[in-house]
Amino acid sequence: MKKVVRLAAQTALLWGIYWVCNRFVQATGLPIPGNVIGVAVLFTLLALGVVKLEHVQEAADFLLKHLVFFFIPIAVGLMDWGPVFYDYGLVLLVAIVASSLIPFWAVGFITQRLHRKEKPCTP
């Protein structure tokens, strides 16, 4: 019973951060989704030590473990988009592949550049 209460409290904390950030986005009209702001706020709170990892870890692990279930409604909803995929499938495929590979290459390139500068000189 104690574990269920702890899991519920941690989930409530995560949901509270999400809710506050969504309200903030609605109030300010920022063109950024509230959940993205929420992730940044949660990271900041964790980095500053305001929220300890132990305060959210069990709920976060539980949600990540069951993340696939959150995509089932989206996947089912995509069945209605058959004509769009038929008409624009190649364009969508190119966009998905490009938007996946370009960041990978950019991060790899930047990482290699940064590590090259940090290497000490060997005699």
N, C-alpha and C positions, 0 to 999 in steps of 0.2 A: 504494500500500500504506500509505503514511504517513497518508493521509486516512481510510482505513478504520479504522486503529488509533485515530486521534483521535476519529472518530465513535463507535466502540465505547466508548472511555474516557468520553466525554461522556454517552453513553446510560447507562453504568454508574453515573456520578455521579447522574444524574437518578433512575434506578431505586433507587439506594441511599437517597436522600432519601425517596422514596416508601415503601420497605420499612421504614425506621426509623420513619417517622411512622405507618404502619399498625401496627407493633408497639407503639408508644407508645399509640395509641388502644385497642388490645386490652388492654394492661396497666392502663391507667387507667380504662377503661370510659366514656370521653367519648362523648357522643351526637353527635359530629361525625365524618364520614368521614375516614379517614386521608389520602386524596388531597387533601382540602380543607386539612388541617393541613399537608400537604406543600407545597402552593402557597404558603401563608403563610410556611413556613420558608424555602423557596427565595427568595421575595421579600425576606425579612429578610436572608438571607445575601448576596443581591445588593446590597441597599441598604447594608449594613454594609461591603461590599467584601471579605468573607470569600471569596466565590465571585465571580470576575470573569465578566462577560458572555461573554468569549471562551472560558471553560471549558465553557459549555453551549450556545452559540449555534448551532453547526452541527447538533447533535442535536435541539435544539428546533425549528429551522427544518425539518429533515427530518420530524420527527413531525407538525408542523403542516401541512406540505405534503401528507402522506398521512393526515390525520385522518379523512377520509371513510371510509377502509377500516375504521376501528374501529367505525363505526356499522352496517356491513353485518350482522353477527350479530344486533344488536339489532333491526334492521328485519325480518330474517327471522323472528326470534322473535315479533314482534308479530302475525304471521299466525295464530298460535294463539289470539290474544285477540279474534278476530272477534266472538264473542257478547257480550263485555264492551263492545266499541265500539258494537255494535248497540243494546244496552240502555241504555248510559250515554253515548253519543256526544255528545249535546247538553251534558250536564253537564261532560264532559271538555273540550269545546271552549270553553265559557264559562270554565272554570278556567284553561285554557292562555292564552286571550286576556287574561283579567284579570291573571293572574300575570306576563304579559309587559308589559302596558300600565301597570299601577300603578307598577312601579319606574321605567319611563321617565318618566312624568309626575312622580313624586316627585323624581327626580334633576334633571329640567329645572327644576322649581319651586325646588328648593334652590339650584341653580346660578344661576338668575336672581336670587334673593334675595341671594346672596353677592356677585355682580357688581354689583348695585345699590348695595350698601354700600361697595364699593371705589372707585366712580367719584369722581374728584376734582371739586370744585365749580368750575364755570367762571364767571368774572366777567361 
